[in-house]
Amino acid sequence: MAPFDSYTIGESIEQSNRWPNQLSEKLRESSFEVEIKMIAKTGWSTDELLRALTSSKNLGTGYNMFSLLV
């Protein structure tokens, strides 16, 4: 795997090196359908993430996996 940074969404690195993108690429290689939705922003607390998740109108339903790096 490529190098990563410690920020929530990998602001300082190429998109292909961000953890969610690396994970989705590996899943796609195993024939999984993957859609990435990055909700959190760098520096957010868990309270901020929870507020964003509960107030978001476009998340949809039917997720089989949720990833949270802490």
The first five atom37 places (N, CA, C, CB, O) and aatype in JSON, in Angstrom:
{
  "aatype": [12, 0, 14, 13, 3, 15, 18, 16, 9, 7, 6, 15, 9, 6, 5, 15, 2, 1, 17, 14, 2, 5, 10, 15, 6, 11, 10, 1, 6, 15, 15, 13, 6, 19, 6, 9, 11, 12, 9, 0, 11, 16, 7, 17, 15, 16, 3, 6, 10, 10, 1, 0, 10, 16, 15, 15, 11, 2, 10, 7, 16, 7, 18, 2, 12, 13, 15, 10, 10, 19],
  "atom_mask": [
    [1, 1, 1, 1, 1],
    [1, 1, 1, 1, 1],
    [1, 1, 1, 1, 1],
    [1, 1, 1, 1, 1],
    [1, 1, 1, 1, 1],
    [1, 1, 1, 1, 1],
    [1, 1, 1, 1, 1],
    [1, 1, 1, 1, 1],
    [1, 1, 1, 1, 1],
    [1, 1, 1, 0, 1],
    [1, 1, 1, 1, 1],
    [1, 1, 1, 1, 1],
    [1, 1, 1, 1, 1],
    [1, 1, 1, 1, 1],
    [1, 1, 1, 1, 1],
    [1, 1, 1, 1, 1],
    [1, 1, 1, 1, 1],
    [1, 1, 1, 1, 1],
    [1, 1, 1, 1, 1],
    [1, 1, 1, 1, 1],
    [1, 1, 1, 1, 1],
    [1, 1, 1, 1, 1],
    [1, 1, 1, 1, 1],
    [1, 1, 1, 1, 1],
    [1, 1, 1, 1, 1],
    [1, 1, 1, 1, 1],
    [1, 1, 1, 1, 1],
    [1, 1, 1, 1, 1],
    [1, 1, 1, 1, 1],
    [1, 1, 1, 1, 1],
    [1, 1, 1, 1, 1],
    [1, 1, 1, 1, 1],
    [1, 1, 1, 1, 1],
    [1, 1, 1, 1, 1],
    [1, 1, 1, 1, 1],
    [1, 1, 1, 1, 1],
    [1, 1, 1, 1, 1],
    [1, 1, 1, 1, 1],
    [1, 1, 1, 1, 1],
    [1, 1, 1, 1, 1],
    [1, 1, 1, 1, 1],
    [1, 1, 1, 1, 1],
    [1, 1, 1, 0, 1],
    [1, 1, 1, 1, 1],
    [1, 1, 1, 1, 1],
    [1, 1, 1, 1, 1],
    [1, 1, 1, 1, 1],
    [1, 1, 1, 1, 1],
    [1, 1, 1, 1, 1],
    [1, 1, 1, 1, 1],
    [1, 1, 1, 1, 1],
    [1, 1, 1, 1, 1],
    [1, 1, 1, 1, 1],
    [1, 1, 1, 1, 1],
    [1, 1, 1, 1, 1],
    [1, 1, 1, 1, 1],
    [1, 1, 1, 1, 1],
    [1, 1, 1, 1, 1],
    [1, 1, 1, 1, 1],
    [1, 1, 1, 0, 1],
    [1, 1, 1, 1, 1],
    [1, 1, 1, 0, 1],
    [1, 1, 1, 1, 1],
    [1, 1, 1, 1, 1],
    [1, 1, 1, 1, 1],
    [1, 1, 1, 1, 1],
    [1, 1, 1, 1, 1],
    [1, 1, 1, 1, 1],
    [1, 1, 1, 1, 1],
    [1, 1, 1, 1, 1]
  ],
  "atom_positions": [
    [[0.84, -1.18, 0.0], [0.0, 0.0, 0.0], [0.89, 1.25, 0.0], [-0.95, 0.0, 1.22], [2.03, 1.23, 0.46]],
    [[0.33, 2.3, -0.52], [1.06, 3.57, -0.62], [1.1, 4.28, 0.74], [0.4, 4.48, -1.67], [0.35, 3.93, 1.65]],
    [[1.97, 5.26, 0.87], [2.04, 6.02, 2.12], [0.74, 6.75, 2.4], [3.2, 7.01, 2.06], [-0.05, 7.02, 1.49]],
    [[0.52, 7.06, 3.65], [-0.68, 7.77, 4.03], [-0.33, 8.87, 5.02], [-1.72, 6.81, 4.64], [0.78, 8.9, 5.55]],
    [[-1.27, 9.76, 5.26], [-1.04, 10.78, 6.27], [-2.03, 10.58, 7.41], [-1.17, 12.2, 5.68], [-2.89, 9.7, 7.33]],
    [[-1.92, 11.36, 8.44], [-2.73, 11.16, 9.63], [-4.03, 11.95, 9.6], [-1.95, 11.54, 10.85], [-4.82, 11.86, 10.54]],
    [[-4.27, 12.72, 8.56], [-5.5, 13.49, 8.49], [-6.67, 12.6, 8.1], [-5.36, 14.64, 7.51], [-6.5, 11.57, 7.45]],
    [[-7.85, 13.02, 8.51], [-9.06, 12.23, 8.27], [-9.26, 11.88, 6.81], [-10.26, 12.99, 8.78], [-9.56, 10.73, 6.5]],
    [[-9.1, 12.84, 5.91], [-9.39, 12.59, 4.5], [-8.14, 12.62, 3.63], [-10.39, 13.59, 3.99], [-8.25, 12.61, 2.41]],
    [[-6.98, 12.66, 4.24], [-5.75, 12.62, 3.47], [-5.53, 13.85, 2.61], [0.0, 0.0, 0.0], [-5.2, 13.74, 1.43]],
    [[-5.7, 15.01, 3.18], [-5.59, 16.26, 2.43], [-4.25, 16.47, 1.75], [-5.85, 17.4, 3.33], [-4.19, 17.03, 0.66]],
    [[-3.19, 16.03, 2.37], [-1.86, 16.38, 1.87], [-1.25, 15.35, 0.92], [-0.94, 16.58, 3.03], [-0.07, 15.44, 0.59]],
    [[-2.04, 14.38, 0.5], [-1.52, 13.35, -0.4], [-2.44, 13.18, -1.61], [-1.36, 12.01, 0.36], [-3.56, 13.68, -1.62]],
    [[-1.95, 12.47, -2.61], [-2.75, 12.19, -3.8], [-3.97, 11.36, -3.42], [-1.9, 11.47, -4.87], [-3.92, 10.56, -2.48]],
    [[-5.07, 11.54, -4.14], [-6.29, 10.78, -3.85], [-6.06, 9.28, -3.84], [-7.37, 11.12, -4.87], [-6.62, 8.57, -3.01]],
    [[-5.25, 8.8, -4.76], [-5.01, 7.35, -4.84], [-4.3, 6.8, -3.6], [-4.19, 7.02, -6.07], [-4.33, 5.59, -3.36]],
    [[-3.67, 7.67, -2.82], [-2.97, 7.23, -1.61], [-3.8, 7.37, -0.34], [-1.7, 8.02, -1.46], [-3.35, 6.99, 0.73]],
    [[-4.99, 7.9, -0.45], [-5.86, 8.05, 0.73], [-6.42, 6.69, 1.13], [-7.01, 9.05, 0.44], [-6.75, 5.86, 0.28]],
    [[-6.52, 6.48, 2.43], [-6.99, 5.2, 2.95], [-8.32, 4.75, 2.33], [-7.14, 5.28, 4.44], [-8.38, 3.61, 1.87]],
    [[-9.37, 5.56, 2.29], [-10.62, 5.07, 1.7], [-10.46, 4.67, 0.24], [-11.7, 6.14, 1.82], [-11.07, 3.7, -0.21]],
    [[-9.66, 5.4, -0.5], [-9.45, 5.06, -1.9], [-8.66, 3.77, -2.05], [-8.73, 6.2, -2.62], [-8.94, 2.97, -2.94]],
    [[-7.67, 3.56, -1.2], [-6.89, 2.32, -1.24], [-7.78, 1.13, -0.91], [-5.71, 2.4, -0.25], [-7.71, 0.09, -1.57]],
    [[-8.61, 1.28, 0.12], [-9.52, 0.2, 0.51], [-10.5, -0.11, -0.6], [-10.28, 0.58, 1.8], [-10.72, -1.28, -0.94]],
    [[-11.1, 0.91, -1.18], [-12.09, 0.67, -2.23], [-11.44, 0.0, -3.45], [-12.76, 1.99, -2.65], [-12.05, -0.86, -4.09]],
    [[-10.22, 0.38, -3.78], [-9.53, -0.24, -4.9], [-9.31, -1.74, -4.64], [-8.18, 0.46, -5.16], [-9.51, -2.56, -5.54]],
    [[-8.9, -2.09, -3.43], [-8.71, -3.51, -3.09], [-10.02, -4.27, -3.15], [-8.09, -3.65, -1.69], [-10.06, -5.41, -3.62]],
    [[-11.1, -3.66, -2.69], [-12.41, -4.31, -2.74], [-12.88, -4.49, -4.18], [-13.44, -3.49, -1.96], [-13.43, -5.54, -4.53]],
    [[-12.66, -3.49, -5.01], [-13.03, -3.61, -6.43], [-12.24, -4.72, -7.11], [-12.78, -2.27, -7.16], [-12.78, -5.44, -7.96]],
    [[-10.97, -4.87, -6.75], [-10.16, -5.96, -7.31], [-10.73, -7.32, -6.94], [-8.72, -5.86, -6.82], [-10.48, -8.31, -7.63]],
    [[-11.52, -7.37, -5.86], [-12.17, -8.61, -5.43], [-13.62, -8.66, -5.88], [-12.1, -8.76, -3.91], [-14.42, -9.44, -5.35]],
    [[-13.97, -7.83, -6.86], [-15.3, -7.82, -7.5], [-16.42, -7.27, -6.63], [-15.66, -9.22, -7.92], [-17.59, -7.6, -6.84]],
    [[-16.09, -6.44, -5.66], [-17.12, -5.77, -4.88], [-17.47, -4.45, -5.54], [-16.66, -5.55, -3.42], [-16.6, -3.77, -6.08]],
    [[-18.76, -4.08, -5.48], [-19.16, -2.75, -5.93], [-18.93, -1.8, -4.77], [-20.66, -2.72, -6.4], [-19.37, -2.06, -3.65]],
    [[-18.25, -0.69, -5.02], [-17.87, 0.22, -3.94], [-18.21, 1.65, -4.33], [-16.37, 0.08, -3.61], [-17.93, 2.08, -5.45]],
    [[-18.8, 2.37, -3.4], [-19.02, 3.8, -3.55], [-18.46, 4.48, -2.31], [-20.54, 4.14, -3.75], [-18.82, 4.12, -1.19]],
    [[-17.59, 5.45, -2.51], [-16.98, 6.16, -1.39], [-17.74, 7.44, -1.12], [-15.48, 6.46, -1.67], [-18.03, 8.21, -2.04]],
    [[-18.06, 7.66, 0.14], [-18.63, 8.94, 0.57], [-17.82, 9.37, 1.8], [-20.18, 8.82, 0.89], [-17.96, 8.78, 2.87]],
    [[-17.01, 10.37, 1.64], [-16.23, 10.89, 2.76], [-17.04, 12.01, 3.41], [-14.83, 11.41, 2.29], [-17.3, 13.05, 2.81]],
    [[-17.43, 11.77, 4.63], [-18.29, 12.71, 5.35], [-17.45, 13.65, 6.2], [-19.3, 11.95, 6.23], [-17.67, 14.87, 6.18]],
    [[-16.5, 13.12, 6.94], [-15.72, 13.9, 7.9], [-14.74, 14.84, 7.21], [-14.96, 12.99, 8.83], [-14.36, 14.63, 6.06]],
    [[-14.37, 15.86, 7.91], [-13.36, 16.82, 7.46], [-12.2, 16.78, 8.45], [-13.96, 18.27, 7.35], [-12.37, 16.43, 9.61]],
    [[-11.03, 17.14, 7.97], [-9.85, 17.15, 8.83], [-10.08, 18.01, 10.06], [-8.62, 17.65, 8.05], [-10.54, 19.15, 9.96]],
    [[-9.76, 17.47, 11.21], [-9.88, 18.19, 12.47], [-11.21, 18.03, 13.18], [0.0, 0.0, 0.0], [-11.39, 18.55, 14.28]],
    [[-12.14, 17.32, 12.58], [-13.45, 17.15, 13.21], [-13.36, 16.27, 14.44], [-14.44, 16.55, 12.21], [-12.53, 15.38, 14.53]],
    [[-14.24, 16.55, 15.39], [-14.44, 15.66, 16.54], [-15.52, 14.64, 16.17], [-14.84, 16.48, 17.82], [-16.18, 14.78, 15.14]],
    [[-15.69, 13.63, 17.0], [-16.75, 12.65, 16.74], [-18.12, 13.3, 16.83], [-16.66, 11.47, 17.72], [-19.05, 12.88, 16.14]],
    [[-18.28, 14.31, 17.68], [-19.55, 15.03, 17.77], [-19.89, 15.71, 16.44], [-19.49, 16.08, 18.9], [-21.04, 15.68, 16.0]],
    [[-18.89, 16.3, 15.81], [-19.11, 16.95, 14.52], [-19.49, 15.93, 13.45], [-17.86, 17.74, 14.09], [-20.36, 16.19, 12.61]],
    [[-18.84, 14.79, 13.47], [-19.17, 13.73, 12.52], [-20.6, 13.25, 12.74], [-18.19, 12.56, 12.65], [-21.36, 13.1, 11.78]],
    [[-20.98, 13.01, 13.98], [-22.33, 12.55, 14.28], [-23.38, 13.56, 13.8], [-22.48, 12.31, 15.79], [-24.39, 13.18, 13.23]],
    [[-23.13, 14.84, 14.03], [-24.07, 15.87, 13.55], [-24.18, 15.84, 12.03], [-23.61, 17.27, 14.01], [-25.28, 15.96, 11.48]],
    [[-23.06, 15.69, 11.34], [-23.08, 15.65, 9.88], [-23.83, 14.42, 9.38], [-21.65, 15.65, 9.33], [-24.58, 14.51, 8.41]],
    [[-23.64, 13.29, 10.03], [-24.33, 12.07, 9.62], [-25.83, 12.16, 9.83], [-23.78, 10.87, 10.38], [-26.6, 11.72, 8.97]],
    [[-26.25, 12.72, 10.94], [-27.68, 12.79, 11.22], [-28.38, 13.88, 10.43], [-27.9, 13.02, 12.69], [-29.59, 13.81, 10.22]],
    [[-27.65, 14.89, 9.99], [-28.29, 15.98, 9.25], [-28.16, 15.84, 7.74], [-27.7, 17.3, 9.68], [-28.79, 16.6, 6.99]],
    [[-27.38, 14.89, 7.28], [-27.16, 14.74, 5.84], [-28.41, 14.21, 5.15], [-25.98, 13.8, 5.58], [-29.05, 13.27, 5.61]],
    [[-28.75, 14.83, 4.03], [-29.94, 14.44, 3.28], [-29.62, 13.47, 2.14], [-30.62, 15.67, 2.72], [-30.53, 12.86, 1.58]],
    [[-28.35, 13.32, 1.79], [-28.02, 12.53, 0.6], [-27.19, 11.28, 0.89], [-27.28, 13.4, -0.37], [-26.47, 10.81, 0.01]],
    [[-27.27, 10.74, 2.08], [-26.51, 9.53, 2.38], [-27.15, 8.28, 1.83], [-26.33, 9.39, 3.86], [-26.45, 7.33, 1.47]],
    [[-28.46, 8.26, 1.74], [-29.14, 7.07, 1.26], [-29.17, 5.98, 2.32], [0.0, 0.0, 0.0], [-28.88, 6.23, 3.49]],
    [[-29.52, 4.78, 1.9], [-29.6, 3.64, 2.82], [-28.96, 2.42, 2.16], [-31.08, 3.34, 3.21], [-28.51, 2.47, 1.02]],
    [[-28.93, 1.34, 2.91], [-28.46, 0.09, 2.35], [-26.96, -0.11, 2.38], [0.0, 0.0, 0.0], [-26.44, -0.88, 1.58]],
    [[-26.27, 0.55, 3.27], [-24.82, 0.37, 3.36], [-24.5, -0.96, 4.02], [-24.17, 1.53, 4.14], [-25.15, -1.37, 4.98]],
    [[-23.49, -1.64, 3.49], [-23.02, -2.89, 4.06], [-21.75, -2.73, 4.84], [-22.82, -3.9, 2.98], [-21.33, -3.65, 5.55]],
    [[-21.12, -1.57, 4.74], [-19.86, -1.34, 5.41], [-19.7, 0.14, 5.69], [-18.69, -1.87, 4.58], [-20.1, 0.99, 4.9]],
    [[-19.1, 0.42, 6.83], [-18.83, 1.78, 7.25], [-17.44, 1.78, 7.86], [-19.9, 2.31, 8.25], [-17.15, 0.94, 8.71]],
    [[-16.57, 2.68, 7.46], [-15.21, 2.74, 7.96], [-14.99, 4.03, 8.71], [-14.18, 2.59, 6.82], [-15.36, 5.1, 8.22]],
    [[-14.4, 3.94, 9.88], [-14.09, 5.12, 10.69], [-12.69, 4.95, 11.23], [-15.12, 5.32, 11.84], [-12.42, 4.02, 11.99]],
    [[-11.78, 5.85, 10.83], [-10.42, 5.84, 11.36], [-10.34, 6.83, 12.49], [-9.38, 6.16, 10.26], [-10.72, 8.0, 12.34]],
    [[-9.86, 6.38, 13.61], [-9.75, 7.25, 14.79], [-8.3, 7.34, 15.2], [-10.62, 6.73, 15.96], [-7.97, 8.03, 16.16]]
  ]
}
